[in-house]
Amino acid sequence: MELWYDNNDNWHTAQDALFAAGVTDGLPVVPPTPARVAAMLDAHGFMAAEVLTDLPPLFAAVTWQDIAINAVMAGCLPSYLPVIGAAVEGIAAAEFNLVGIATTTGSAAPMIIVNGPIVQQIGLNAEGNVFGPGNRANATIGRALTLVLRNVGGAIPGELDMSTIGQPAKYSCCIAENAVASPWAPLHVERGFDQNDSVVTVVGISGSVEVVDSSSSTPEDLAQTYAQSMLIAGTAGSGGLLGGGEPLIVMPPEIAQSFQRAGCNKAHAKALIHERAVLPRDKLSSAIRAHRSTLAESAGDDPNADLRVAESPDDVMIVVAGGVGVKAAYLPTWAGMTKAVSRKLRTV
């Protein structure tokens, strides 16, 4: 990407030119002047020309300068840059399937989950209104990733991004896990990293559904509510699964603590939810039943089997985040099959 050269740095002139160049997301951006981009890079000693990865769908080489330019435009502080770099590396991984996510007619979009010391260092929000507005780090890091995907990867709406209706996460979706309030090991430790590592996990999500249960107190009853909230026929993907088979639950600390007080750790909670998250085939339309039966038979599977939300309990992801209250969120993963990817932040 090119830097913005304007000695006067006229705000309105810059906005008009950047909109005309097609490099914005529809919102005003900070002009990526050489001085601003250099400050972003110099804060970490990253070399501007260093290539991190090739980014689908164009499989274009992404440099630190490319990431810094989009981070400046998104309104990021220099301290956010390593988080964005790790997220870019994550979505470029083959198992994330960015080609599909970026070009589908579905509403899939990357979501960023941040763990480790970096959360406190840069002031990411992990508590109340965690998906909402008001926090610069959350808002601009998520926005920077989608700008990189657009401006370097080529996922421009109406050109390669063919989403029928889209979703707000296509603007920005970045949260931190509320590890301080969680009774369980944080996501990055669960995925094999050290407690003191700063890690970004990216997930290909297809929207979100609020889950509310202020009546249940036992793990079994809570699991029933969560499981039933995940059985959305419209997310039916390939094979015998709903969605992409790695569904994400963002659970508030109060609910996680309710599970734990009853002697139920995260693995047990996943198992209880997975056991109950089964959709009978007769809940599907006759046309979808027939289509899925054909798919199952060709794959050598039982055409009459019910649909599970995931193949195994381990495929159910639980992240503890949010503030006071019992409201949770279910985020189905993309039906075209995608796997969450975690990357440790780079340092020089």
C-alpha contacts under 8 A as a table, 3 or more apart, distances in Angstrom:
res1	aa1	res2	aa2	distance
1	M	65	Q	7.99
1	M	66	D	5.76
1	M	69	I	7.46
1	M	151	N	7.52
1	M	152	V	7.29
3	L	32	P	5.74
3	L	33	T	5.72
3	L	34	P	6.04
3	L	37	V	7.99
3	L	69	I	7.09
4	W	31	P	6.22
4	W	32	P	5.28
4	W	33	T	4.70
4	W	34	P	6.92
5	Y	33	T	5.91
5	Y	34	P	7.22
6	D	9	D	5.02
6	D	10	N	7.39
6	D	14	A	7.81
6	D	33	T	7.51
9	D	13	T	7.99
9	D	14	A	6.98
9	D	31	P	7.82
10	N	13	T	5.38
10	N	14	A	6.00
11	W	14	A	5.18
11	W	15	Q	6.18
11	W	31	P	7.88
12	H	15	Q	5.13
12	H	16	D	6.20
13	T	16	D	5.29
13	T	17	A	6.19
14	A	17	A	5.15
14	A	18	L	6.03
14	A	31	P	6.38
15	Q	18	L	5.18
15	Q	19	F	5.97
15	Q	28	P	6.47
15	Q	29	V	7.03
15	Q	31	P	7.57
16	D	19	F	5.25
16	D	20	A	6.06
17	A	20	A	5.03
17	A	21	A	6.13
18	L	21	A	4.93
18	L	22	G	6.44
18	L	23	V	6.06
18	L	24	T	6.69
18	L	31	P	7.91
19	F	22	G	5.19
19	F	23	V	6.38
19	F	24	T	5.90
19	F	26	G	7.57
20	A	23	V	7.96
23	V	147	L	7.64
23	V	150	R	7.63
23	V	151	N	5.95
24	T	27	L	6.61
24	T	28	P	7.29
24	T	29	V	6.82
24	T	147	L	7.18
25	D	147	L	6.92
25	D	171	Y	7.18
29	V	73	M	4.75
29	V	74	A	5.98
29	V	75	G	7.08
30	V	72	V	6.10
30	V	73	M	4.33
30	V	74	A	6.64
30	V	75	G	6.08
31	P	72	V	7.28
31	P	73	M	5.91
32	P	36	R	6.16
32	P	37	V	6.13
32	P	69	I	5.51
32	P	70	N	7.61
32	P	72	V	5.66
32	P	73	M	5.85
33	T	36	R	5.32
33	T	37	V	6.23
34	P	37	V	5.23
34	P	38	A	5.91
35	A	38	A	5.15
35	A	39	A	6.15
36	R	39	A	5.18
36	R	40	M	6.34
36	R	72	V	6.86
37	V	40	M	5.06
37	V	41	L	6.40
37	V	65	Q	7.31
37	V	68	A	5.74
37	V	69	I	5.79
37	V	72	V	6.59
38	A	41	L	5.16
38	A	42	D	5.84
39	A	42	D	5.12
39	A	43	A	6.13
39	A	78	P	7.02
40	M	43	A	5.69
40	M	44	H	7.64
40	M	68	A	6.09
40	M	72	V	7.59
40	M	77	L	7.45
40	M	78	P	4.47
40	M	79	S	7.81
40	M	81	L	7.16
41	L	44	H	5.84
41	L	45	G	6.06
41	L	46	F	5.43
41	L	47	M	7.18
41	L	48	A	6.95
41	L	64	W	7.50
41	L	65	Q	7.39
41	L	68	A	6.64
41	L	78	P	7.38
41	L	81	L	7.98
42	D	45	G	4.87
42	D	46	F	6.65
43	A	78	P	6.24
43	A	79	S	7.21
44	H	347	T	7.25
44	H	348	V	6.73
45	G	348	V	6.25
46	F	50	E	7.75
46	F	64	W	6.76
46	F	348	V	6.89
47	M	50	E	5.47
47	M	64	W	6.62
47	M	65	Q	7.77
48	A	63	T	6.46
48	A	64	W	5.01
48	A	65	Q	4.48
48	A	66	D	7.98
49	A	63	T	5.56
49	A	64	W	6.44
49	A	65	Q	6.44
50	E	63	T	5.24
50	E	64	W	5.99
51	V	54	D	7.99
51	V	61	A	6.27
51	V	62	V	5.46
51	V	63	T	4.22
51	V	64	W	6.70
52	L	61	A	7.51
52	L	62	V	5.81
52	L	63	T	5.76
52	L	64	W	7.05
52	L	85	G	7.85
52	L	89	E	6.88
53	T	61	A	5.90
53	T	62	V	5.66
53	T	63	T	7.69
53	T	89	E	6.38
53	T	92	A	6.99
54	D	59	F	4.88
54	D	60	A	5.05
54	D	61	A	4.35
54	D	62	V	5.92
54	D	92	A	6.83
55	L	58	L	6.60
55	L	59	F	4.46
55	L	60	A	5.21
55	L	61	A	6.30
55	L	62	V	6.54
55	L	88	V	7.88
55	L	92	A	5.37
55	L	149	L	7.59
55	L	152	V	7.27
55	L	153	G	5.20
56	P	59	F	4.19
56	P	60	A	6.79
56	P	92	A	6.59
56	P	98	L	6.07
56	P	99	V	5.51
56	P	102	A	7.88
56	P	153	G	5.28
56	P	154	G	7.62
57	P	60	A	7.98
57	P	98	L	6.87
57	P	99	V	4.86
57	P	102	A	6.72
57	P	103	T	7.40
57	P	153	G	5.60
57	P	154	G	6.31
57	P	155	A	6.71
57	P	160	L	7.70
58	L	152	V	7.90
58	L	153	G	5.32
58	L	154	G	5.75
59	F	153	G	6.51
60	A	152	V	6.41
60	A	153	G	6.01
61	A	152	V	7.86
62	V	66	D	6.11
62	V	67	I	7.27
62	V	152	V	6.83
63	T	66	D	5.13
63	T	67	I	6.51
64	W	67	I	5.06
64	W	68	A	6.01
64	W	85	G	7.62
65	Q	68	A	4.93
65	Q	69	I	6.02
66	D	69	I	5.26
66	D	70	N	6.47
66	D	148	V	7.40
66	D	152	V	7.44
67	I	70	N	5.34
67	I	71	A	6.02
67	I	81	L	7.72
67	I	84	I	7.41
67	I	85	G	6.91
67	I	144	A	7.81
67	I	148	V	6.43
68	A	71	A	4.89
68	A	72	V	6.08
68	A	81	L	6.91
69	I	72	V	5.25
69	I	73	M	6.33
70	N	73	M	4.96
70	N	74	A	6.08
70	N	144	A	5.54
70	N	145	L	7.89
70	N	147	L	5.94
70	N	148	V	5.97
71	A	74	A	5.07
71	A	75	G	6.40
71	A	76	C	5.30
71	A	77	L	7.92
71	A	81	L	7.05
71	A	84	I	7.82
71	A	140	T	7.56
71	A	141	I	7.32
71	A	144	A	4.92
71	A	145	L	7.94
72	V	75	G	5.24
72	V	76	C	5.61
72	V	77	L	7.59
73	M	76	C	7.60
73	M	144	A	7.50
74	A	140	T	5.37
74	A	141	I	7.52
74	A	143	R	5.82
74	A	144	A	5.16
74	A	147	L	7.60
75	G	140	T	5.79
76	C	80	Y	6.33
76	C	81	L	7.77
76	C	136	R	7.51
76	C	137	A	6.96
76	C	140	T	5.41
76	C	141	I	6.56
76	C	144	A	7.61
77	L	80	Y	5.69
77	L	81	L	7.61
77	L	137	A	7.89
78	P	81	L	5.69
79	S	82	P	7.29
79	S	122	I	6.62
80	Y	83	V	5.60
80	Y	84	I	6.66
80	Y	122	I	6.93
80	Y	137	A	7.12
80	Y	141	I	6.84
81	L	84	I	5.23
81	L	85	G	6.23
82	P	85	G	4.98
82	P	86	A	6.20
82	P	345	L	5.75
82	P	346	R	6.11
82	P	347	T	7.54
83	V	86	A	5.26
83	V	87	A	6.27
83	V	141	I	7.50
83	V	200	V	6.71
83	V	345	L	6.23
84	I	87	A	5.02
84	I	88	V	6.17
84	I	141	I	6.19
84	I	144	A	7.05
84	I	145	L	6.26
85	G	88	V	5.12
85	G	89	E	6.33
85	G	345	L	7.55
85	G	346	R	7.78
86	A	89	E	5.12
86	A	90	G	6.15
86	A	199	V	7.83
86	A	200	V	6.18
86	A	343	R	5.59
86	A	344	K	6.55
86	A	345	L	5.50
86	A	346	R	7.11
87	A	90	G	4.94
87	A	91	I	6.29
87	A	112	I	6.93
87	A	145	L	7.11
87	A	200	V	6.10
87	A	201	T	7.15
87	A	202	V	6.44
87	A	343	R	7.25
88	V	91	I	5.43
88	V	92	A	6.28
88	V	145	L	6.71
88	V	148	V	7.93
89	E	92	A	5.24
89	E	93	A	6.60
89	E	343	R	7.20
90	G	93	A	5.47
90	G	96	F	7.44
90	G	200	V	7.89
90	G	201	T	7.17
90	G	202	V	6.18
90	G	341	V	5.45
90	G	342	S	6.19
90	G	343	R	6.04
91	I	96	F	5.79
91	I	97	N	7.68
91	I	98	L	6.15
91	I	110	P	7.39
91	I	202	V	6.54
91	I	341	V	7.27
92	A	96	F	7.00
92	A	97	N	7.77
92	A	98	L	6.44
93	A	96	F	5.54
93	A	97	N	7.20
93	A	98	L	7.82
93	A	341	V	7.32
94	A	97	N	5.46
94	A	98	L	7.51
95	E	338	T	6.20
95	E	339	K	5.52
95	E	340	A	7.72
95	E	341	V	7.52
96	F	203	V	7.65
96	F	204	G	7.24
96	F	338	T	4.92
96	F	339	K	5.02
96	F	340	A	6.22
96	F	341	V	6.49
97	N	100	G	5.63
97	N	101	I	6.41
97	N	337	M	7.46
97	N	338	T	5.60
97	N	339	K	7.69
98	L	101	I	4.81
98	L	102	A	5.61
99	V	102	A	5.49
99	V	103	T	6.18
100	G	103	T	5.41
100	G	104	T	5.56
100	G	336	G	6.85
101	I	104	T	5.69
101	I	108	A	5.47
101	I	109	A	6.43
101	I	204	G	7.04
101	I	334	W	7.39
101	I	336	G	7.72
102	A	108	A	7.40
102	A	109	A	7.25
102	A	155	A	5.83
102	A	160	L	7.35
102	A	161	D	5.60
103	T	155	A	6.93
103	T	160	L	5.39
103	T	161	D	4.43
103	T	162	M	5.50
103	T	163	S	7.08
104	T	107	S	7.45
104	T	108	A	7.44
104	T	161	D	6.73
104	T	162	M	5.77
104	T	163	S	5.78
105	T	161	D	7.58
105	T	162	M	4.87
105	T	163	S	3.78
105	T	164	T	5.04
106	G	162	M	7.87
106	G	163	S	5.12
106	G	164	T	6.17
106	G	165	I	7.43
106	G	166	G	7.05
106	G	206	S	7.57
107	S	163	S	5.68
107	S	164	T	7.12
107	S	165	I	6.45
107	S	166	G	4.44
107	S	167	Q	5.87
107	S	206	S	5.41
107	S	207	G	7.15
108	A	166	G	7.44
108	A	167	Q	7.83
108	A	204	G	6.10
108	A	205	I	5.34
108	A	206	S	4.42
108	A	207	G	7.32
108	A	333	T	7.79
108	A	334	W	5.75
109	A	167	Q	7.85
109	A	169	A	6.04
109	A	170	K	5.58
109	A	204	G	5.49
109	A	205	I	5.57
109	A	206	S	6.58
110	P	146	T	7.98
110	P	169	A	7.33
110	P	170	K	7.54
110	P	173	C	7.24
110	P	202	V	6.27
110	P	203	V	5.65
110	P	204	G	4.70
110	P	205	I	6.30
111	M	142	G	7.58
111	M	169	A	7.18
111	M	172	S	7.89
111	M	173	C	5.06
111	M	174	C	5.89
111	M	202	V	5.45
111	M	203	V	5.11
111	M	204	G	6.20
111	M	205	I	6.57
112	I	142	G	6.87
112	I	173	C	6.22
112	I	174	C	4.49
112	I	175	I	6.27
112	I	200	V	6.66
112	I	201	T	5.86
112	I	202	V	4.72
112	I	203	V	6.66
113	I	174	C	5.99
113	I	175	I	5.14
113	I	176	A	5.36
113	I	177	E	6.79
113	I	200	V	5.76
113	I	201	T	5.09
113	I	202	V	6.28
114	V	118	I	7.98
114	V	119	V	6.74
114	V	174	C	7.74
114	V	175	I	6.37
114	V	176	A	4.56
114	V	177	E	6.39
114	V	198	S	7.52
114	V	199	V	5.93
114	V	200	V	4.69
114	V	201	T	6.42
115	N	118	I	7.17
115	N	119	V	6.30
115	N	176	A	6.11
115	N	177	E	6.00
115	N	179	A	7.87
115	N	186	P	7.38
115	N	187	L	7.24
115	N	188	H	6.30
115	N	197	D	7.89
115	N	198	S	5.72
115	N	199	V	5.29
115	N	200	V	6.48
116	G	119	V	6.00
116	G	188	H	7.83
116	G	195	Q	6.70
116	G	196	N	5.84
116	G	197	D	5.54
116	G	198	S	4.20
116	G	199	V	6.25
117	P	120	Q	5.80
117	P	121	Q	6.36
117	P	196	N	6.39
117	P	197	D	7.05
117	P	198	S	5.76
118	I	121	Q	4.78
118	I	122	I	6.08
118	I	198	S	5.66
119	V	122	I	5.86
119	V	123	G	5.88
119	V	124	L	5.15
119	V	125	N	7.77
119	V	176	A	6.61
119	V	198	S	7.95
120	Q	123	G	5.00
120	Q	124	L	6.54
122	I	137	A	6.98
123	G	137	A	6.66
124	L	135	N	7.14
124	L	136	R	7.96
124	L	137	A	5.44
124	L	138	N	5.80
124	L	175	I	7.22
124	L	176	A	6.19
125	N	128	G	7.80
125	N	130	V	5.98
125	N	135	N	6.51
125	N	137	A	7.72
125	N	138	N	6.57
125	N	175	I	6.52
125	N	176	A	6.00
126	A	130	V	5.60
126	A	175	I	6.19
126	A	176	A	4.57
126	A	177	E	5.31
126	A	178	N	4.82
126	A	321	A	5.57
126	A	322	G	5.92
126	A	323	G	7.91
127	E	130	V	5.49
127	E	178	N	6.27
127	E	321	A	5.99
127	E	322	G	4.02
127	E	323	G	4.43
128	G	322	G	4.76
128	G	323	G	3.91
128	G	324	V	6.85
129	N	132	G	4.90
129	N	133	P	7.41
129	N	322	G	6.43
129	N	323	G	7.17
130	V	175	I	6.20
130	V	176	A	7.82
130	V	321	A	7.07
130	V	322	G	5.47
130	V	323	G	7.84
131	F	173	C	7.21
131	F	174	C	7.39
131	F	175	I	6.58
133	P	139	A	6.94
134	G	139	A	7.73
135	N	138	N	5.64
135	N	139	A	6.14
136	R	139	A	5.28
136	R	140	T	5.84
137	A	140	T	5.52
137	A	141	I	5.79
138	N	141	I	5.61
138	N	142	G	6.29
138	N	173	C	7.48
138	N	174	C	5.14
138	N	175	I	5.96
139	A	142	G	5.64
139	A	143	R	6.21
139	A	172	S	6.21
139	A	173	C	7.21
139	A	174	C	6.79
140	T	143	R	4.82
140	T	144	A	5.88
140	T	172	S	7.39
141	I	144	A	5.09
141	I	145	L	6.42
141	I	172	S	7.62
141	I	174	C	6.75
142	G	145	L	5.35
142	G	146	T	6.60
142	G	171	Y	7.40
142	G	172	S	4.21
142	G	173	C	4.93
142	G	174	C	4.94
143	R	146	T	5.27
143	R	147	L	6.21
143	R	171	Y	5.71
143	R	172	S	4.42
143	R	173	C	7.39
144	A	147	L	5.04
144	A	148	V	6.21
144	A	172	S	7.88
145	L	148	V	5.15
145	L	149	L	6.23
145	L	172	S	7.77
146	T	149	L	4.92
146	T	150	R	6.12
146	T	170	K	6.63
146	T	171	Y	6.47
146	T	172	S	6.73
147	L	150	R	4.99
147	L	151	N	5.82
148	V	151	N	5.21
148	V	152	V	5.37
148	V	153	G	6.64
149	L	152	V	5.76
149	L	153	G	4.61
149	L	154	G	6.41
149	L	155	A	5.90
150	R	153	G	5.60
150	R	154	G	4.93
150	R	155	A	4.47
150	R	156	I	5.30
151	N	154	G	5.66
151	N	155	A	7.39
151	N	156	I	7.66
154	G	160	L	6.76
155	A	159	E	7.28
155	A	160	L	5.15
155	A	161	D	4.91
156	I	159	E	5.46
156	I	160	L	5.63
156	I	161	D	5.28
157	P	160	L	6.40
157	P	161	D	4.48
157	P	162	M	6.11
157	P	163	S	7.37
158	G	161	D	5.82
158	G	162	M	5.51
158	G	163	S	7.98
159	E	162	M	6.74
163	S	166	G	5.38
166	G	170	K	6.94
167	Q	170	K	5.82
167	Q	206	S	7.93
167	Q	207	G	6.63
168	P	171	Y	5.65
168	P	172	S	6.99
168	P	173	C	7.99
169	A	172	S	4.92
169	A	173	C	4.96
169	A	207	G	7.59
170	K	173	C	7.48
176	A	321	A	7.15
177	E	186	P	7.27
177	E	187	L	7.71
177	E	319	V	6.39
177	E	320	V	5.78
177	E	321	A	5.04
178	N	181	A	5.74
178	N	182	S	6.27
178	N	253	P	7.70
178	N	320	V	5.75
178	N	321	A	4.63
178	N	322	G	6.83
179	A	182	S	5.01
179	A	184	W	7.94
179	A	185	A	7.67
179	A	186	P	5.81
179	A	320	V	7.04
179	A	321	A	7.75
181	A	253	P	5.88
182	S	185	A	7.59
182	S	186	P	7.67
182	S	253	P	5.56
182	S	256	A	6.81
182	S	257	Q	7.18
182	S	320	V	6.08
183	P	253	P	7.81
183	P	256	A	6.77
183	P	257	Q	6.04
183	P	260	Q	6.73
184	W	256	A	7.92
184	W	265	N	6.97
184	W	266	K	6.46
185	A	189	V	6.27
185	A	190	E	6.38
186	P	189	V	5.53
186	P	190	E	6.29
186	P	319	V	7.47
186	P	320	V	7.87
187	L	190	E	5.03
187	L	191	R	6.22
187	L	318	I	7.78
187	L	319	V	6.41
188	H	191	R	4.97
188	H	192	G	6.48
188	H	193	F	5.46
188	H	194	D	7.52
188	H	195	Q	7.53
188	H	199	V	6.40
188	H	201	T	7.74
188	H	342	S	7.60
189	V	192	G	5.16
189	V	193	F	4.76
189	V	194	D	5.79
189	V	195	Q	5.86
190	E	193	F	7.35
191	R	342	S	7.82
193	F	197	D	6.50
193	F	199	V	7.93
194	D	197	D	5.27
197	D	344	K	6.88
198	S	344	K	5.92
198	S	345	L	5.90
199	V	342	S	6.64
199	V	343	R	5.64
199	V	344	K	4.36
199	V	345	L	5.83
200	V	342	S	5.53
200	V	343	R	5.40
200	V	344	K	6.33
200	V	345	L	7.16
201	T	340	A	6.66
201	T	341	V	5.47
201	T	342	S	4.09
201	T	343	R	6.43
202	V	340	A	5.61
202	V	341	V	5.45
202	V	342	S	6.43
203	V	333	T	7.36
203	V	338	T	7.89
203	V	339	K	6.97
203	V	340	A	4.67
203	V	341	V	6.91
204	G	333	T	5.60
204	G	334	W	5.89
204	G	338	T	6.41
204	G	339	K	7.48
204	G	340	A	7.07
205	I	208	S	7.94
205	I	331	L	6.05
205	I	332	P	5.77
205	I	333	T	4.38
205	I	334	W	5.54
206	S	331	L	6.75
206	S	332	P	5.64
206	S	333	T	5.60
206	S	334	W	5.34
207	G	331	L	5.82
207	G	332	P	6.64
208	S	329	A	6.28
208	S	330	Y	5.57
208	S	331	L	4.47
208	S	332	P	6.90
209	V	229	S	7.84
209	V	329	A	5.44
209	V	330	Y	5.08
209	V	331	L	6.43
210	E	327	K	6.85
210	E	328	A	5.82
210	E	329	A	4.56
210	E	330	Y	6.41
211	V	225	T	7.83
211	V	226	Y	6.87
211	V	229	S	6.63
211	V	327	K	5.92
211	V	328	A	4.95
211	V	329	A	5.42
211	V	330	Y	6.79
212	V	326	V	6.43
212	V	327	K	4.97
212	V	328	A	6.37
213	D	216	S	6.23
213	D	222	L	7.25
213	D	225	T	6.92
213	D	326	V	6.75
213	D	327	K	7.37
214	S	326	V	6.40
216	S	221	D	5.63
216	S	222	L	5.69
217	S	221	D	6.84
217	S	222	L	6.66
217	S	258	S	6.72
218	T	221	D	5.37
218	T	222	L	6.21
218	T	258	S	7.53
218	T	259	F	7.22
218	T	262	A	7.03
219	P	222	L	5.13
219	P	223	A	5.87
219	P	258	S	7.45
219	P	259	F	5.35
219	P	262	A	6.95
219	P	264	C	7.02
219	P	269	A	7.15
219	P	272	L	7.76
220	E	223	A	5.10
220	E	224	Q	6.20
220	E	272	L	6.67
221	D	224	Q	5.04
221	D	225	T	6.50
222	L	225	T	5.23
222	L	226	Y	6.33
223	A	226	Y	5.13
223	A	227	A	5.90
223	A	269	A	7.04
223	A	272	L	5.79
223	A	273	I	4.75
223	A	276	R	7.38
224	Q	227	A	5.14
224	Q	228	Q	6.08
224	Q	272	L	7.96
224	Q	273	I	6.60
224	Q	276	R	6.19
224	Q	277	A	7.88
225	T	228	Q	5.35
225	T	229	S	6.20
226	Y	229	S	5.15
226	Y	230	M	6.53
226	Y	273	I	6.63
227	A	230	M	5.28
227	A	231	L	6.85
227	A	273	I	5.19
227	A	274	H	6.94
227	A	276	R	5.62
227	A	277	A	4.39
227	A	278	V	7.83
228	Q	231	L	5.44
228	Q	276	R	7.46
228	Q	277	A	6.14
229	S	232	I	7.41
229	S	330	Y	7.48
230	M	277	A	6.80
230	M	309	V	7.15
230	M	330	Y	6.72
230	M	332	P	7.60
231	L	242	L	7.44
231	L	277	A	6.50
231	L	278	V	7.02
231	L	279	L	6.05
231	L	309	V	7.02
232	I	235	T	5.70
232	I	236	A	7.45
232	I	242	L	7.51
233	A	236	A	5.52
233	A	242	L	7.31
233	A	279	L	7.94
233	A	283	K	7.59
233	A	284	L	6.48
235	T	242	L	5.62
235	T	243	G	4.81
235	T	332	P	7.55
235	T	335	A	6.48
236	A	241	L	6.53
236	A	242	L	4.25
236	A	243	G	5.30
236	A	335	A	6.83
237	G	240	G	7.77
237	G	241	L	6.20
237	G	242	L	5.47
237	G	243	G	5.00
237	G	244	G	6.46
237	G	335	A	4.53
237	G	336	G	6.68
238	S	241	L	6.53
238	S	242	L	7.83
238	S	243	G	7.99
238	S	292	R	7.72
238	S	295	L	7.73
238	S	335	A	7.04
238	S	336	G	7.41
239	G	292	R	7.20
239	G	295	L	6.60
239	G	296	A	6.14
239	G	299	A	7.94
240	G	292	R	7.81
240	G	296	A	7.29
240	G	305	A	7.48
240	G	306	D	7.30
240	G	307	L	5.15
240	G	308	R	6.62
241	L	244	G	7.25
241	L	245	G	6.02
241	L	307	L	5.27
241	L	308	R	5.04
241	L	309	V	5.53
241	L	310	A	5.99
241	L	311	E	7.23
242	L	245	G	6.36
242	L	307	L	6.44
242	L	308	R	6.17
242	L	309	V	4.86
242	L	310	A	7.04
242	L	335	A	7.32
243	G	246	E	7.78
243	G	247	P	7.44
243	G	309	V	7.05
243	G	332	P	6.04
243	G	333	T	5.67
243	G	334	W	5.74
243	G	335	A	4.17
243	G	336	G	7.74
243	G	337	M	7.68
244	G	247	P	7.12
244	G	310	A	7.87
244	G	332	P	7.34
244	G	333	T	4.96
244	G	334	W	4.90
244	G	335	A	4.18
244	G	336	G	6.13
244	G	337	M	4.47
244	G	338	T	6.11
245	G	309	V	6.04
245	G	310	A	4.29
245	G	311	E	6.54
245	G	315	D	6.89
245	G	316	V	7.97
245	G	333	T	6.94
245	G	335	A	7.71
245	G	337	M	7.12
246	E	309	V	7.93
246	E	310	A	6.03
246	E	315	D	4.93
246	E	316	V	5.54
246	E	317	M	6.69
246	E	332	P	7.71
246	E	333	T	6.10
246	E	338	T	7.78
246	E	339	K	6.81
246	E	340	A	7.81
247	P	309	V	7.23
247	P	310	A	7.14
247	P	315	D	7.14
247	P	316	V	5.36
247	P	317	M	6.01
247	P	330	Y	7.61
247	P	331	L	6.36
247	P	332	P	4.95
247	P	333	T	5.31
248	L	316	V	6.29
248	L	317	M	4.64
248	L	318	I	5.92
248	L	319	V	7.53
248	L	330	Y	5.99
248	L	331	L	5.12
248	L	332	P	6.23
248	L	333	T	7.09
249	I	316	V	7.73
249	I	317	M	6.08
249	I	318	I	4.84
249	I	319	V	6.28
249	I	328	A	7.42
249	I	329	A	5.86
249	I	330	Y	4.68
249	I	331	L	6.22
250	V	318	I	5.95
250	V	319	V	4.88
250	V	320	V	5.73
250	V	321	A	6.18
250	V	328	A	5.82
250	V	329	A	5.16
250	V	330	Y	6.40
250	V	331	L	7.76
251	M	255	I	6.57
251	M	256	A	6.62
251	M	318	I	6.79
251	M	319	V	6.08
251	M	320	V	4.81
251	M	321	A	6.00
251	M	322	G	7.48
251	M	327	K	7.67
251	M	328	A	4.92
251	M	329	A	6.68
252	P	255	I	5.66
252	P	256	A	6.52
252	P	320	V	5.56
252	P	321	A	5.22
252	P	322	G	5.13
252	P	323	G	6.55
252	P	324	V	7.54
252	P	325	G	7.06
252	P	326	V	6.14
252	P	327	K	6.68
252	P	328	A	5.87
253	P	256	A	5.06
253	P	257	Q	5.98
253	P	320	V	5.95
253	P	321	A	6.53
253	P	322	G	6.96
253	P	323	G	7.16
253	P	324	V	7.69
254	E	257	Q	5.16
254	E	258	S	6.24
254	E	324	V	7.18
254	E	325	G	6.66
254	E	326	V	6.21
255	I	258	S	4.97
255	I	259	F	6.46
255	I	326	V	6.15
256	A	259	F	5.23
256	A	260	Q	6.30
256	A	320	V	7.12
257	Q	260	Q	4.89
257	Q	261	R	5.96
258	S	261	R	5.26
258	S	262	A	6.49
259	F	262	A	5.42
259	F	263	G	6.72
259	F	264	C	5.06
259	F	265	N	6.88
259	F	269	A	7.10
260	Q	263	G	5.06
260	Q	264	C	4.79
260	Q	265	N	5.62
261	R	264	C	7.12
264	C	267	A	7.95
264	C	268	H	5.59
264	C	269	A	6.17
265	N	268	H	5.28
265	N	269	A	6.18
266	K	269	A	4.98
266	K	270	K	6.16
266	K	318	I	7.69
267	A	270	K	5.15
267	A	271	A	6.29
267	A	313	P	7.66
267	A	314	D	7.44
268	H	271	A	5.03
268	H	272	L	6.22
269	A	272	L	5.17
269	A	273	I	6.24
270	K	273	I	5.21
270	K	274	H	5.97
270	K	313	P	5.32
270	K	314	D	6.98
270	K	316	V	6.15
270	K	317	M	7.80
270	K	318	I	7.70
271	A	274	H	5.09
271	A	275	E	6.00
271	A	313	P	4.94
271	A	314	D	7.84
272	L	275	E	5.29
272	L	276	R	6.59
273	I	276	R	5.36
273	I	277	A	6.01
273	I	313	P	7.79
274	H	277	A	5.11
274	H	278	V	7.75
274	H	308	R	7.78
274	H	309	V	7.08
274	H	310	A	7.17
274	H	312	S	7.12
274	H	313	P	5.36
274	H	316	V	7.25
275	E	278	V	7.29
275	E	313	P	7.89
277	A	308	R	6.10
277	A	309	V	5.78
278	V	306	D	6.57
278	V	307	L	5.62
278	V	308	R	4.65
278	V	309	V	6.47
279	L	283	K	7.04
279	L	306	D	5.85
279	L	307	L	5.06
279	L	308	R	6.38
280	P	283	K	5.74
280	P	284	L	7.84
280	P	305	A	7.97
280	P	306	D	4.78
280	P	307	L	6.39
281	R	284	L	5.57
281	R	289	R	6.68
281	R	304	N	7.25
281	R	305	A	7.21
281	R	306	D	5.23
281	R	307	L	6.68
282	D	285	S	7.46
282	D	289	R	7.72
284	L	288	I	6.22
284	L	289	R	6.03
285	S	288	I	5.32
285	S	289	R	6.16
286	S	289	R	5.02
286	S	290	A	6.16
287	A	290	A	5.19
287	A	291	H	6.20
288	I	291	H	4.97
288	I	292	R	5.98
289	R	292	R	5.23
289	R	293	S	6.01
290	A	293	S	5.09
290	A	294	T	6.34
291	H	294	T	5.25
291	H	295	L	6.43
292	R	295	L	4.94
292	R	296	A	6.03
292	R	303	P	7.23
293	S	296	A	5.03
293	S	297	E	6.08
293	S	302	D	7.99
293	S	303	P	4.44
293	S	304	N	7.00
294	T	297	E	5.23
294	T	298	S	6.24
294	T	303	P	7.29
295	L	298	S	5.27
295	L	299	A	6.30
295	L	303	P	7.94
296	A	299	A	5.11
296	A	300	G	6.11
296	A	301	D	4.77
296	A	302	D	6.15
296	A	303	P	5.08
297	E	300	G	4.99
297	E	301	D	5.62
297	E	302	D	6.75
297	E	303	P	5.88
298	S	301	D	7.58
302	D	305	A	5.49
308	R	311	E	6.77
310	A	313	P	7.15
310	A	315	D	6.06
310	A	316	V	6.69
311	E	315	D	6.78
312	S	315	D	5.47
312	S	316	V	7.40
313	P	316	V	5.49
314	D	317	M	7.35
333	T	337	M	7.75
333	T	338	T	7.17
334	W	337	M	5.98
334	W	338	T	6.39
335	A	338	T	7.81
